[in-house]
Amino acid sequence: MRALIIFVVTALTSAGCSILGTVNTLSSESGSSSVGDIAYGPHPRHRLDLYRPDKPGTESTIIVFFYGGAWASGERSEYEFVARRLATLGHYVVVPDYRLYPEVTFPDFVYDGADATAYVMRNMTELAGVTRPLFLAGHSAGAHIAMLLAVDPRYLARVGRDRSELAGVIGLAGPYDFLPLESDSLKRIFPTPETRWDSQPVNFVDAGEPPVFLAHGDRDERVWLRNSLNMTEKLESAGNSVTLKIYPGFDHTDLIKPFVSFIDDDAGILRDIEAFISAQAVKN
């Protein structure tokens, strides 16, 4: 069974297939409840799901998780297993949908991320009972969206919010420094020289960024490790707090597998994420 699930997770996170619903069913967790289809904007994809821990702790946080899919695929329902896993650790988790290529190109999906984040900020008490430290997190393209929201102040300012409201950012195998574009699909998603420069989180790092946790596998051939290495160097050079964890032998999808409840987290990815969250939550 474990080998089957590893195969399924790898196949689905690679291709963005709806079979992730099978993973959600097989890895369902007790200890949390959910509220689905909450509108944060007017578009049909401006919807989010909320997962609440049954037993929130005094240090419970709220995490907005953006899924990956090369900015062109993905559904929030497919990533229930990620949200449930984090909720069993005591956190409130929000998973929003956002518009995808070819309906939109950059930066529209980042605008959607800002709208979802602003909705959570405005409705914190309703969603999580009390005001809680807010973290942005994401895998792959979702990590790119989360990081841009943190380092390029224009997105949150556009919706009347500020990066100072973020307790931290968690990026799993994210593209932060991926120019020049090589594939035709990426050239269509980021269509002009101006948008391409603006799409790179490394170009916006300055002092005063929220604390950052970066995780990457050293065998990732989809989003090269240099993305996290270069982002770490930029953040450190500007005097920011950044934690980089490199997992030997891990490829692009390996970082998401420990969120399946019955796959062993031998590398300690969840433990490392939880340590980062706990360290930042006590400061907020």
C-alpha positions, 0 to 999 in steps of 0.5 A: 500500500505504501509503495502504491501511494508513493507512486500515486503521489509522484504521478499526480504532483507531476502531472496535476491529475485529479487522481489526487482525490484518491490520495486524499481518501486513502490518507484522510486524517481525523482531528480536523474539520473543514468549511469549503467553497468560501468566496474571496472574490468574484471569479469562479476560481476565487474560492478557498477551503478552510481546515480547522484543527479539532484541538487548536493549541495556544500556539496555533497559527493560520497557514495559507497554502498555495499549490503548484502546477506550473501556474497552469493546473491544480485544484484546491480539493486535490491538496486536502491531504496537505491541509489535513496534515497541517491541521492535525499539527494544530494549525488552521489551514486555508487552500485557495484556488487561483486563476491559471494559464491560459485564462490568465498570464503573470501577474494575474495569479499573484493578484489572486494570491494577494486577494486570498491572503487579504481575505484571510487577514480581514476575516482572521477572527471568523476563520480561526477564532482569534487573531493568529500568526499568519504564514504563507506557504506553497510548493513549486509554483505555489511557493513562487506566488507565496514568495512574491507576496512577501518580497514584492510589496506591491501585491499586498499594498494593492489590496490594502495590506502589508508584508509586516502582517506575515509571520513567515513564508514557507517555500517548498521547491520553489522557483525564485530565480528562473530566468532565462525562460527556456520552454515555450509554455513559460514564455507564454505565461510570462509574456514580456521582458518586463513581466519576466523581470517582475516575476523573479522574487530574487529581484525584490529582496530587501531588508525587512522581509518576513522570516523565510523557510526554504526546502529543496531536494538536491535531485530536483530536475524540475526546479533547480536547487539554485533557485533556493540557493540564490534566494537564500544568498539574497535574503541573507545579504539583506540581513533577513532571517532565512532557514535553508534545508536541502534534502539529499536524494529528494526530487521535486515531488518528494517534499510533498510526500510526507504530507500523506499521513501514512508515509514516513517523514524519514527526512524530518521535513514536517519536523523542520517546518514545524520548528520554523513555525513554532520559532516564529509564532512565539514572536508574534 
